[in-house]
Amino acid sequence: MNNFSITIDAEGVALITLDVPGKGMNVISFDVQREFGELVETLRSNPKIRGAVLVSGKTSGFCAGADLPEIVGYFDRWRAARSQAELRAALAESASWSRHLRALETCGKPVAVAITGLALGGGLELVLACHYRVAVDDPKLRLAFPEVGVGLLPGAGGTQRLTRLLGVSAVLPHLLEGTPIAPAEALATGVVHALLPADQLLQTARRWVLEHPDAQASWDQANFQLPAGGVHSAQGYRYFGPALAARLGTAGEHYPAVANILKCVYEGAQVPIDAGLRIESRYFFNTVRSPQAKAIARTQFISRQALAKRESRQNLSDYLSQLRHAVAAEQRAMKEEGVSPTLVASLSRRNALSAEAECPLGAVEPSVEDVDFAAIAELERRLLYTQALTAVRCLDNHVVDDPLEADCGAVAAGFPVWSGGPVSYIEVQGLDAFVAEADRLASRFPQRFSVPHSLRERAAAKRGFYS
């Protein structure tokens, strides 16, 4: 195997070492997943193996999670699935890590893991699928699900196993905000079973395997109950409903991962683990098929990683200045049309990178009965479109030469994260749809919303900026 090595000692304990070649940290690629499936089958079927201990071969930590650039490469293919056969195949592919981890958890032999450094995302999901978890007693230990920050959700059991350890109320900050699980909390809730010096991890894990031949996950036991009750308990009613409303109110349609995480927790907490894993897999699939997921992941992770690996020679002050100028011009136009300065400021804070969005002193928000939601949506589009069109013109005029820098620079300066940046926003809308809407706006405001010729050519050729 390229990514794993396995040695079986005299007492039948298999030491499985994850060490992905050519990487500073272990990541979960599809090649890792394929080999892991073979490894689990060996563990299950080899009579010489009584159990296993998983360790990392890296000094950097256990596992940093999914190989995100590789996975994002699959997004378009999964989005393109249309027929029932294509959808089934794409769903199966996107859920492969979840299936492999469940196969490990139910292989019939005890599996322990020794955690050092970090276990993030899919790496933490691997940890939680092991029956016994021992971690280094170090304040630098980092256990977290950061997926929501790149527009995704844990798709290999993270929403299900962590909910069954922490409960529906305590789990939400870790899933919806990526808040790390502190070592003390991890020990108290069973995320880890012991915190020990590094030189005692392997010995302790190995001894546990030999002493627990019939190990089983707590959620596979007949008497399992969720901590503090489920969603249909006094605490669940008191906490989950308001949390659901608050999160969806701030995220709305732009962050499908947030809504889908909440659905995974709510629905999955009411069914056995296998059904919960299937629910999670479907919501993960729906999330990665959304255009927002690709845009956020590309800008928040891949683009920044790519930029960090090379010296950027672009001077973003000019570019960001032009975006701010476009926003300021739109703000002035809205106020001249009689739009409330309070509303202009509020919409600008959500949809623009301009710093000139202060609410007037003593301003009063309109009541819900007075709000014209269609008109507000139109104002939001104007703010987003004027920035996106300005970004295209800046690319055409070589004020900035790379869509990556255009998107990353704008998001860092305040452009909505959910869009991936002003260039990605065009692709999220779809080039044809964006041009059609810009033309509609240009019929009312020709000076600010005229579509650059280069963008019309791209739309006609169906050639995205990131092709």
Secondary structure in CASP SS format (residue, H / E / C, confidence):
PFRMAT SS
TARGET T0000
AUTHOR 0000-0000-0000
METHOD secondary structure of the structure
MODEL  1
M C 1.00
N C 1.00
N C 1.00
F E 1.00
S E 1.00
I E 1.00
T E 1.00
I E 1.00
D C 1.00
A C 1.00
E C 1.00
G C 1.00
V E 1.00
A E 1.00
L E 1.00
I E 1.00
T E 1.00
L E 1.00
D C 1.00
V C 1.00
P C 1.00
G C 1.00
K C 1.00
G C 1.00
M C 1.00
N C 1.00
V C 1.00
I E 1.00
S C 1.00
F H 1.00
D H 1.00
V H 1.00
Q H 1.00
R H 1.00
E H 1.00
F H 1.00
G H 1.00
E H 1.00
L H 1.00
V H 1.00
E H 1.00
T H 1.00
L H 1.00
R H 1.00
S H 1.00
N C 1.00
P C 1.00
K C 1.00
I C 1.00
R C 1.00
G E 1.00
A E 1.00
V E 1.00
L E 1.00
V E 1.00
S E 1.00
G C 1.00
K C 1.00
T C 1.00
S C 1.00
G C 1.00
F C 1.00
C E 1.00
A C 1.00
G C 1.00
A E 1.00
D C 1.00
L H 1.00
P H 1.00
E H 1.00
I H 1.00
V H 1.00
G H 1.00
Y H 1.00
F H 1.00
D H 1.00
R H 1.00
W H 1.00
R H 1.00
A H 1.00
A C 1.00
R C 1.00
S C 1.00
Q H 1.00
A H 1.00
E H 1.00
L H 1.00
R H 1.00
A H 1.00
A H 1.00
L H 1.00
A H 1.00
E H 1.00
S H 1.00
A C 1.00
S H 1.00
W H 1.00
S H 1.00
R H 1.00
H H 1.00
L H 1.00
R H 1.00
A H 1.00
L H 1.00
E H 1.00
T C 1.00
C C 1.00
G C 1.00
K C 1.00
P C 1.00
V E 1.00
A E 1.00
V E 1.00
A E 1.00
I E 1.00
T C 1.00
G C 1.00
L E 1.00
A E 1.00
L E 1.00
G C 1.00
G H 1.00
G H 1.00
L H 1.00
E H 1.00
L H 1.00
V H 1.00
L H 1.00
A C 1.00
C C 1.00
H C 1.00
Y E 1.00
R E 1.00
V E 1.00
A E 1.00
V E 1.00
D C 1.00
D C 1.00
P C 1.00
K C 1.00
L C 1.00
R E 1.00
L E 1.00
A E 1.00
F C 1.00
P C 1.00
E H 1.00
V H 1.00
G H 1.00
V H 1.00
G C 1.00
L C 1.00
L C 1.00
P C 1.00
G C 1.00
A C 1.00
G C 1.00
G H 1.00
T H 1.00
Q H 1.00
R H 1.00
L H 1.00
T H 1.00
R H 1.00
L H 1.00
L H 1.00
G C 1.00
V H 1.00
S H 1.00
A H 1.00
V H 1.00
L H 1.00
P H 1.00
H H 1.00
L H 1.00
L H 1.00
E C 1.00
G C 1.00
T C 1.00
P C 1.00
I C 1.00
A C 1.00
P H 1.00
A H 1.00
E H 1.00
A H 1.00
L H 1.00
A H 1.00
T H 1.00
G C 1.00
V C 1.00
V C 1.00
H C 1.00
A E 1.00
L E 1.00
L E 1.00
P C 1.00
A H 1.00
D H 1.00
Q H 1.00
L H 1.00
L H 1.00
Q H 1.00
T H 1.00
A H 1.00
R H 1.00
R H 1.00
W H 1.00
V H 1.00
L H 1.00
E H 1.00
H C 1.00
P C 1.00
D C 1.00
A C 1.00
Q C 1.00
A C 1.00
S H 1.00
W H 1.00
D H 1.00
Q C 1.00
A C 1.00
N C 1.00
F C 1.00
Q C 1.00
L C 1.00
P C 1.00
A C 1.00
G C 1.00
G C 1.00
V C 1.00
H C 1.00
S C 1.00
A H 1.00
Q H 1.00
G H 1.00
Y H 1.00
R H 1.00
Y H 1.00
F H 1.00
G H 1.00
P H 1.00
A H 1.00
L H 1.00
A H 1.00
A H 1.00
R H 1.00
L H 1.00
G H 1.00
T H 1.00
A H 1.00
G H 1.00
E H 1.00
H H 1.00
Y C 1.00
P H 1.00
A H 1.00
V H 1.00
A H 1.00
N H 1.00
I H 1.00
L H 1.00
K H 1.00
C H 1.00
V H 1.00
Y H 1.00
E H 1.00
G H 1.00
A C 1.00
Q C 1.00
V C 1.00
P C 1.00
I H 1.00
D H 1.00
A H 1.00
G H 1.00
L H 1.00
R H 1.00
I H 1.00
E H 1.00
S H 1.00
R H 1.00
Y H 1.00
F H 1.00
F H 1.00
N H 1.00
T H 1.00
V H 1.00
R C 1.00
S C 1.00
P H 1.00
Q H 1.00
A H 1.00
K H 1.00
A H 1.00
I H 1.00
A H 1.00
R H 1.00
T H 1.00
Q H 1.00
F H 1.00
I H 1.00
S H 1.00
R H 1.00
Q H 1.00
A H 1.00
L H 1.00
A H 1.00
K C 1.00
R C 1.00
E C 1.00
S C 1.00
R C 1.00
Q C 1.00
N C 1.00
L H 1.00
S H 1.00
D H 1.00
Y H 1.00
L H 1.00
S H 1.00
Q H 1.00
L H 1.00
R H 1.00
H H 1.00
A H 1.00
V H 1.00
A H 1.00
A H 1.00
E H 1.00
Q H 1.00
R H 1.00
A H 1.00
M H 1.00
K H 1.00
E H 1.00
E C 1.00
G C 1.00
V C 1.00
S C 1.00
P H 1.00
T H 1.00
L H 1.00
V H 1.00
A H 1.00
S H 1.00
L H 1.00
S H 1.00
R H 1.00
R H 1.00
N H 1.00
A C 1.00
L C 1.00
S C 1.00
A C 1.00
E C 1.00
A C 1.00
E C 1.00
C C 1.00
P C 1.00
L C 1.00
G C 1.00
A C 1.00
V C 1.00
E C 1.00
P C 1.00
S C 1.00
V H 1.00
E H 1.00
D H 1.00
V C 1.00
D C 1.00
F H 1.00
A H 1.00
A H 1.00
I H 1.00
A H 1.00
E H 1.00
L H 1.00
E H 1.00
R H 1.00
R H 1.00
L H 1.00
L H 1.00
Y H 1.00
T H 1.00
Q H 1.00
A H 1.00
L H 1.00
T H 1.00
A H 1.00
V H 1.00
R H 1.00
C H 1.00
L H 1.00
D H 1.00
N C 1.00
H C 1.00
V C 1.00
V C 1.00
D C 1.00
D C 1.00
P H 1.00
L H 1.00
E H 1.00
A H 1.00
D H 1.00
C H 1.00
G H 1.00
A H 1.00
V H 1.00
A H 1.00
A H 1.00
G C 1.00
F C 1.00
P C 1.00
V H 1.00
W H 1.00
S H 1.00
G C 1.00
G C 1.00
P H 1.00
V H 1.00
S H 1.00
Y H 1.00
I H 1.00
E H 1.00
V H 1.00
Q H 1.00
G C 1.00
L H 1.00
D H 1.00
A H 1.00
F H 1.00
V H 1.00
A H 1.00
E H 1.00
A H 1.00
D H 1.00
R H 1.00
L H 1.00
A H 1.00
S H 1.00
R H 1.00
F C 1.00
P H 1.00
Q H 1.00
R H 1.00
F H 1.00
S C 1.00
V C 1.00
P C 1.00
H H 1.00
S H 1.00
L H 1.00
R H 1.00
E H 1.00
R H 1.00
A H 1.00
A H 1.00
A H 1.00
K C 1.00
R C 1.00
G C 1.00
F C 1.00
Y C 1.00
S C 1.00
END
